[in-house]
């Protein structure tokens, strides 16, 4: 899927970008505003809006010299559109739920890279830092749950999953040395399980 706009998986056209803009707000928008927010030309945006109005999925109302457009949230297709637009967040929520059931638990799991920045595309990996407690063996039950989670995510999204595994002690060393991984985490890391990022990356954090 395309995490930045999952609708593109269903409709790789201007429609996906226009619908995402309208789905993310309750406020009616002018065609120019929709075009600017979607990154599409005004001509193509206008043609798309007119077609969607004809199908009833988008409403249009006069506002002086302008026309304001909004997603018709009572339309039979509105819920599927909203579900698709929110599917990236749904993937993360399902992942958080799965991580809560890990045994042995992770000390922390951090999403980072293009997915965390909201810049991922259909060919982008889902990058996850897995921090395990020092006493936990990388194989056995830990390894099995990591493998199963990776497989589940790839089936769920179609995106490859890349795990960076590290122990608490190794993380503390990486923080003290200012390794590139830590710089990247500070820039765009988002914790899915474990303590807040600032606490996790504190120098001298225990394992």
Secondary structure by P-SEA (a helix, b strand, c coil): cccccccccccccaaaaaaaaaaaccccccaaaaaaaacccaaaaaaaaaaaaaaccbbbbbcccbbbbbbcccccaaaaaaaaaaaaaaaaaaaaaaaaaccccccbbbbbcccccccccccccbbbbbbbccccccccaaaaaaaaaaaaaaaaccbbbbbbcccaaaaaaaaaaccaaaaaaacbbbbcccccccccccccccc
